[in-house]
Amino acid sequence: MYLPGKLIPENIYDMPFEDFLKLLAMAEIARDLRIEDIEVGVNKGYVEAHPDSQ
């Protein structure tokens, strides 16, 4: 879900364990970045919807 299909081999079970761990780490980083993007978007939307009246 978080990585482009080109990075994922057809058969994950045949890949070396180190490569699997690298793939897993990339997916976790991509997930964290996506969550951060959502948080920033929500915060920006809130600020635009509720501007400071000072």
N, C-alpha and C positions, 0 to 999 in steps of 0.2 A: 504494500500500500504506500509506503513512504519512499521507495526507491524505483527508478525507472526499470522497466522490464529487461532492458539490455544488460543490466548488472547482475541479474539473477539467472543462474544456470538452469538448464532444463531439468536436471536432476540434482537437487541439493544434497542428496544422500551420498553422491559419489565425489563431492568436492572435499579437498583437504580441510582438516579441522581449523587450521590457522586462517584459511580463506573464509570459512564460515564465520569465524569470530570477527573478522574484518567487516564482512557483510552485515553482521548483526550490529556492530558498532556504528557503521554508516547509517543504518536504519534508525537506531536510537537517536543519533545526532539530528537526522532529518526530522524525526518526530518532535524532538525538543524545539527545533527551529519553527516548525509549523505551529506548535502550541504558543510559542512566543509571538508569532505573527498574529495569531487570533487574539491574544491578550492585548497587544498594541492596538489592533483594530477596534476592539470593544472599548478600550479606554478612549481612543480618539473619537469614537461615536458618542460616548457619554459626554465628553468635553464639548463637542459640537451641539449636543442636545441640551446641555445645561451650562451655558456660558456664565462665567463669573460676572456678577452685576456691579462690581466695584469700579 
